[in-house]
């Protein structure tokens, strides 16, 4: 996959793929295991290092804020998945790489947590 142009800022827009996400997670885990965190956040030098290693592997030229933004999105998604899996009836489908549950379970969860049903346009 190539890097698309972001018309607003004129910088490369990252196209995130499962292999890129996986490598990014690997890099952050490696940094965490080396103790390069402060107050459960990565130090600025870690973001620089991860950005450099990521760009080198994929021949890209992403900026540090793009890497940090992707990390924050993945962290938020992890929180959602972890929350769902903490409720009875939700399970992880390894094949589809997603949280699954019966319709009854979803309906109950949505009702209890006042989640709005969104219509797709």
C-alpha positions in Angstrom: 0.0 0.0 0.0 1.2 3.5 -0.7 1.0 6.6 1.3 -1.8 9.0 0.3 -1.5 12.8 0.3 -3.4 14.7 2.9 -4.7 17.7 1.0 -5.2 19.9 4.0 -1.7 19.7 5.5 0.2 18.5 2.5 2.0 15.8 4.5 1.8 12.0 3.9 -1.3 10.4 5.3 -0.7 7.1 7.0 -2.6 4.1 5.7 -2.8 1.7 8.6 -2.8 -2.1 7.8 -2.8 -5.0 10.1 0.9 -5.6 9.5 1.8 -2.0 10.2 -0.4 -2.0 13.3 1.2 -5.2 14.5 4.7 -3.9 14.0 3.8 -0.6 15.8 2.5 -2.6 18.8 5.8 -4.7 18.8 7.8 -1.5 18.9 5.9 0.0 21.8 6.0 -3.3 23.7 9.7 -3.5 23.3 10.0 0.1 24.6 7.8 -0.7 27.5 9.7 -3.8 28.4 12.9 -1.7 28.5 11.3 0.6 31.1 11.0 3.6 28.8 7.7 4.9 30.2 6.8 7.6 32.7 3.5 7.6 34.5 2.1 5.0 32.1 2.9 7.2 29.1 5.8 6.9 26.7 8.5 9.5 26.9 9.1 11.8 23.9 12.4 10.0 23.1 10.3 6.7 22.7 8.0 8.3 20.2 11.0 9.5 18.2 12.7 6.1 18.3 9.5 4.2 17.4 8.8 6.7 14.5 12.3 6.2 13.2 12.2 2.4 13.3 8.7 2.3 11.9 9.6 4.5 8.9 12.7 2.5 8.3 10.9 -0.8 8.2 8.1 0.4 5.8 10.0 3.0 3.8 7.7 5.7 5.0 8.2 9.3 6.3 5.5 9.6 8.9 5.8 12.3 11.6 6.0 11.6 15.3 2.5 13.0 15.9 1.1 10.5 13.3 2.6 7.6 15.2 1.4 9.0 18.6 -2.1 9.5 17.2 -2.2 5.9 16.0 -1.1 4.7 19.4 -3.8 6.8 21.0 -6.5 5.3 18.7 -5.3 1.8 19.3 -5.2 2.4 23.1 -8.8 3.7 23.0 -9.9 0.7 20.9 -8.2 -1.6 23.4 -10.2 0.0 26.2 -13.5 -0.6 24.4 -12.6 -4.3 23.7 -11.5 -4.9 27.2 -14.7 -3.3 28.6 -16.9 -5.5 26.4 -15.0 -8.7 27.2 -15.5 -7.9 30.9 -19.3 -8.4 30.5 -21.0 -11.7 30.4 -21.9 -13.0 27.0 -19.1 -11.2 25.0 -16.3 -13.2 23.5 -13.3 -12.7 21.3 -13.6 -14.3 17.8 -10.0 -15.2 16.9 -10.8 -15.8 13.3 -12.5 -12.5 12.7 -10.4 -10.6 15.3 -13.4 -9.0 16.9 -15.7 -9.0 19.9 -18.9 -11.1 19.3 -22.1 -11.7 21.2 -25.6 -12.9 20.6 -28.1 -10.2 19.5 -29.8 -10.5 22.9 -26.6 -9.7 24.7 -25.9 -6.7 22.5 -29.5 -5.4 22.9 -29.2 -5.7 26.7 -25.8 -4.0 26.7 -27.1 -1.2 24.5 -30.2 -0.7 26.7 -28.3 -0.6 30.0 -25.5 1.7 28.7 -27.8 4.0 26.8 -25.9 3.7 23.6 -27.6 5.4 20.7 -28.4 3.2 17.6 -26.7 4.9 14.7 -28.1 4.5 11.2 -25.6 4.1 8.3 -26.2 6.4 5.4 
